[in-house]
Amino acid sequence: MQELLNECEKAYGEEDYSRLDWVCNQILKQDKNNESALTYKLYIYCNWRQYHLVLPIAEQIRMLYPDNYHAYNAEAIAYSARKEFVKALNCCEAGLEIKDYCWLRINKIEALISINRIDEAYEFYNALEIPGYNFTKALISCGKYSEIPKYDSVLSKKELIDYFLKRCEYLDRIGNREEILKVCEEIFKLDKDNEPALVYMVNALAYLGRNDELLEYADYGIKLYPDEAIFYLLKADVVYFDLGDFDKAVKLYEKGFSLYENPREHWNHTDQLIWALYDRADQLIESGNFKDAVEIYDKILFYKAEEFKALDNIDTLVNKHNVKYEPSEYYNESLKLRFELENRFNEIDEYLKAIDVGEYGREYVNGCSEFKEYNSLAEYIRDIIICLMDVYPEYDEESSKYRVKIAFENVKESFEFGESAYDFAVVYGFSAG
């Protein structure tokens, strides 16, 4: 047991929450009321923003261990995330009666600010010493940007911009794009040409679908920072999907990708370029320009070796229209990859056919956030397929099984490691594009 507890401490220190969750589950199998494991569970769910799971565990801990101040701290985090700041404040005050814990102090300050008791928060802050934390950070964290000059008159412009950019980084990580726009506007008041803020701004606008504003900021970014790829790529998305000009979009995509050392690493934009290239190839085929169409398909293989449709299209045009084509290194790479995958897939296909996804509901999906007592790898794969379809609507059962086939070795490693099906599906589905 002590070895597992030591592993918990190590995983928590390394912020490896998947590993931490697995170790906690092993401890709780032996001792369902283990205080340390239950406490770590609180912070796992806070990190994963599964706040609905925090409150029942916090209540369980308080009943078993009334002096566990972490239960109140995690509850405060959960209530703040749900914008129930009065409840968060009450949790902080109850926890601080048990222990003068730094994280509880910070949460109390930010709860007070969030309910506009800012002077009271400032007074409480000044009575404390919290290393690495200041009141400006607290105001930014709570979105009270206009209050900063009142409480911090000595802060330099550069320091304030740095605080704002760190806030953008955090907001981007948790997916709060609307707030990113507000923070970027504050940065532009101080430095209208700030490059990182422009990047955050265009990314947020792209996610929110505010395409007219995106084009304006992307053009401004290209003018100021012509070596920043993201401005070209996000503008290309609008030009292609919103304006329907795939010729112009291809030029923008290729300019953006030319600024990357390895374009294939940037799969989140590679697919859009590939779709535009397919449209361009269709146009060339309709006009009878088969040679240039083959070159377009060859270019697709440069960006994505596993785009086997392009491989087949090259073969079709070469054979049907006698196009002269010397197979490129990208064509040969793709051909080799398909051969390897087909051999591997043949071994896995029968195995996957036996997996019946069947019916499932929200409660079942929520249950996949923890590693279960699976009787077989097939049961684990079934949960991954379900989670892929739930988290990513573009995945149906067939495409999810295909993704599992591609990542079969990773799936087996994840199963042996004890990573939850939900976590594997979220990370793999995202990286697979």
N, C-alpha and C positions, 0 to 999 in steps of 0.2 A: 504493500500500500504506500509506504513512504517513497518508494521509487516513482510511483505514479504521481504522487503529490509534488515531488521535485520536478518531474517532467511538466506538470501544470505550470509551475512557476517559470520554468524555462520557456515554454511556449508562449505564455502571457508576455514575458519580457521581450520576446522576439516578434510579438504581435501576429503570431501564427494561430489564428483563431480556429481554423479547421482542425489543426492538430490538437489544440486545446480542447475543443469540443469532444473529439474522439477520446482523449485521455479522461476527461470528466465523466464521460459515459461509462468507461471501464471502472472508474471508482464507484460510481453510483450503482453499478451492478452488484458490487460487493457490500456497499453501505449506502442505501437509498437516501439517508439523511445526512450525508457527509457535508459539513458546513463549508469547507474550502471548495469542494466541487460545485456545490449549489451557488456559492458566491461567484465563482468564475463564470458559471452559466449566465448569471445576470449580465456580466460585462460582455460576454459573447453575443447575447441577444441585443444589447445596446449597440455594439459594433456593427451587427448585421441589420440594425434598424427594425428588428422584429419586436417592437415595443409591446405588442399584445401578449407576448410570452414573458415579458419582464415582471408584470404585476403579480400574476399568480405565484411565481417563484419567490418574489420578495415577501409576499404574505406568508408563504410556507416557512421561509427563513425566520421571519419575525416571531412566528408561533414557536419555533424550535429554539431560536437563539435571539432573545429579545435585545441583546446588546450589540447585534450586528448592524453597525451604522452603514455598511455598504448597501443593505437592502433599501434604506431610505435614499441613499445617493442614486442608485439605479432607478428608483421610482421617480426621483426628481428629473432625471434625464428623460425618462419615458414621458412624463407629463409635459415637460417643456417641449419635446418633439411634437406633442399633440396640441401645443399652444394652450395648455391648461396650467398657466403660470402660477396661479394662486395655490393650486394643489402642489405644484413643484416647490413653492416657497415653504409651505407647511412641512413637506418632507425634509427639506434642508434644515429647518429649525429643529425638527424632532431628531434628526441625525446628529446635529451639532450639540444637542444636549447629552448625547452619548460620548462623542469624541470630536475634538476640534480638528476635523479632517480638512485638508487643503481643498480637495475637490468639492466638498460640500460648501465651503466658503464661496468658491467661484460660482457654483450653481445658484447659491443664494443671491449673490451680487447680480447675476444675469436675470434671475427671476424678478428681482426688485426693479431692475431697469425695464424689463418687458412689460411690467404693469405700471410704468411711468412713475415709480417712486425713486427717481434717479438721485435726488439729493440724499435720500436715505441710503441708497446703495453706495454713493460716494463716501458718505460718512463711515459706513461699515468697512469699505475698502481701505480708507486711510487709517483705520485702527488696526490693520493687519499688515503682515509682510508676506507676500506670496511670490516666491521666486519665479522669474520668467513670465510674469503676468502683470498687466497694468490696466488702468481704467479705460484707456483708449481702446485696447483690445476688447474689453467688455462691451463698450458702446458699439463697436463695429460688429461684434458677434450678434448683437441684438438689433442691428439695423438702425441704430439711432445716430446716423451720420451727422446730422445738423447740430447735434449736441457736443460734438468733439471740441470745437474752439472754446466753449464755456468751461470745460473741465481740463483742457490740456493746451495751454497757450504757448508752451515752449517747444512743442513738437515741430520738427523741421518738415518741409514739404516732402523731402525724400523719404523720411521715416514714415510719414503718413501713407505715402504711395505704397511703400513696402508692406505696411499693415493691410492695405486694401487688396494688394495682389495675393497675399497669403489667404485672405478671406475668399477671394475668387477661386483659389486652388481648392479650398475646402468645399465651397459651394458646388464646384464642378464635380468633385468626388462624390457628393451626395445627390447630385442631379437637380439642384435648385437653380435652374437657368433664369427664371424671372428675377431672382435676387441678384444674380451675376450682372444683369443689365443695369440695375440700380447702382451697384458698386462701381462698375466701369464708368458710369456717368460721373460719379464722384471723382474718380481718377482723372477723367478728361477735364474737369474743372481746374485741376492742378497742372495737368500735362496733356494737352489735347492730342499729342502725337505719340503717346506711350505705346510702344509696340506690344508688350505682353497683354495690356488691356484691350488693344484692338483684336488680338487673337482670341481672347476670352469672349469679346463682344460678338465677333462673327460666328464663333462656334455656338454660342447661346442663341443667336438669331436664327441660325440654320436649324437648330433643334426645335425652336418654337415656330418655324415656318413663316417668319416675317421676312419674306424674300426681297421686297423693295428696299428695306433698310439694310439687309445683308449686302445687296449689290452696291449700295452707297458706301458702306464701310469697307467692303472688299476692294473696291476701286481705289479708295483712299489708302488702304494698306498697301496695295500693289505700287502705288505712286511713291509712297514713303519707303517701303521695304520690299523691293523687287525680288529679293532672294528668299522670302518667306513663302513656302509652298502652299500653306493652308489657304491663303487668300485666293489663289488661282483655283484650287480644288473646290472650295465652297462656292465660288462664283460659277464654276463649271456645272455644279449640281443644279443651280437655278437656271442657267442657260439651257441645260439639257432637259430637265424634268418640267420646268415651268414654262420656258419659252419655246422648247421643242427644236432648238437649233443645234443638232448634234455635230455638225461640222465645226462650228465655233467651240462647242463644248470639248470636242476631242483635242483641239489645239490648246485650250486652257488646261485640260487634264495633263497633257503631255508636257506642257511647260512646268506645271507643278511637280510632276513626278521626276522631271529632269533635275530638280533641285535636291532630290533624295539620293543617298548613296545606294540604297537597296529598295527600289519601289515595291517589291513583293512584301516587304514588312508592313506596308500601309494598306492592308487588305480592305479597311473600311471605305476607302475611296477607289480601290482597284476595280471592284465589281461595277461601279458606276461607269468607269472608263470602258470596261469590257462591253457593257450594254450599248454604249454609244458607238463603239467600234463595230459591233454586230449590225447596228442600224446603218452605219456607213457601208459595210460590206454588202448588205441587202440592196442598197442604192446602186452600188457598182455592178452587182449582178443583173439588176433590172436593166441597166444600160448596156449590158454585154461586156463589161470590162472585167473579165474573169481573172486576169493576171494581177491586177491591183487588189481585187478581192482576196486572192490567195495571200498577198503580202499583208493585208489587214488581219487575216486569220493567224498568220505567222506572228504578227505583232501581239495578238491576244495571248499566244503561248509564251511570249517573252514576259508578259505581266503575270500570267497564272498558268503554270505547267499542267495543272489538273483540269484545265478547261477542254475536256475531250471532245466537246461538240465542234470546236474550232479544228481540232485534229481531223475529225471525220469530214468536215466541210472542205478542208484542203484536199483530202483524198478524192472526194467526189468531183471537185472542179478539175483536178489534174487528170482524172480518168475520163470524165465525161466530155471535157472541152479541150483535151490535149494541151493543157497549160504546162509550159516548161517551168519546172520548179526543182531546185536542188535542196533537199531537206536540210533545214538549218539545225543548229545545235539545240534550239528550243523545241523544234519538232521532235528530234530524236530523244530529248529529255522527257517530253510528254509521252512519247510512245513507250519508253522504258517504264515510266511511272505507271501507265495504264496496265501494262503487262504484269507488273509486280502486284498492283492492287487486285487485278482480276484473279490472280492465283490465290491471293490471301482471301478475297471475298468468297471464292468458291468453297473454302473451308468453313466460313462463318455463316453463309447463307442459310443452310439447313438449320443451324443452331437458332438463328433469329426468327425463322419461320415458325418455330415452335412457341415463340413468345406471343401470347395473346394479351393485348393491352386492355381490352374490355371497357367496362364502365368505371368511372372514378369521379370524385367530387372535390370541392375545395378543401374539405376536412382531410381527405386523403393526401392532397398535394402538400398541405401544411405539415402532415406527418412525415413527409419526405425530407424535411429540413434537418432531421437527425438520422444518423446511421442506425438501421434496424437490425434485428436478429434474422438475417436472411438465411434461407435454407440452401440457396444456390446463387450462382452468378446471374442466372437468367432472371431471378426475381429482382435483383439489383438493376439490371439493364432495363427491365420493364419500368421501374420507377424513373430512371433517367429519361426514357422515351416520353413518359407522361409529363415530366417536368419541362422537357424541351418544348413540348406542344403547348404547355400552359404558359411558360414565360415568353416564348417567341411564337406569336400567332402565325408567322409565315411557315413554320414547320408543321407538317402533318405527320401521320404515323410513318409513311413511307420514307420521307426525307429524314425523319429523326432516326430511323433504323439505318439509313445510309450513313448518317453522321457517326453513329455508333460503330459501324463497320470500319470507317476511316480511322477512328480513334480507339480501336478495340484494345490495343496494348495499354493505352492510357486508362481505359475503363477497368481493365483487370488490376492495374496498379492501384487505382483509386479504391477498388473493392477491397484489396488486401490491406490498404492503409486505413480503411474505415471512414473515408470521406462520404458525407451525406450525398444522396442522389441529387438533391436540389442544388447543393453547392457546385457539384461537378457540372450539372446541366447549365447553370447560370454562367459559369466561367467559360466552359467549352463552347456553348452556344454563342456567346458574345465574341470569342476569339475566332470562331469559324465563320463569322459574318453572316 
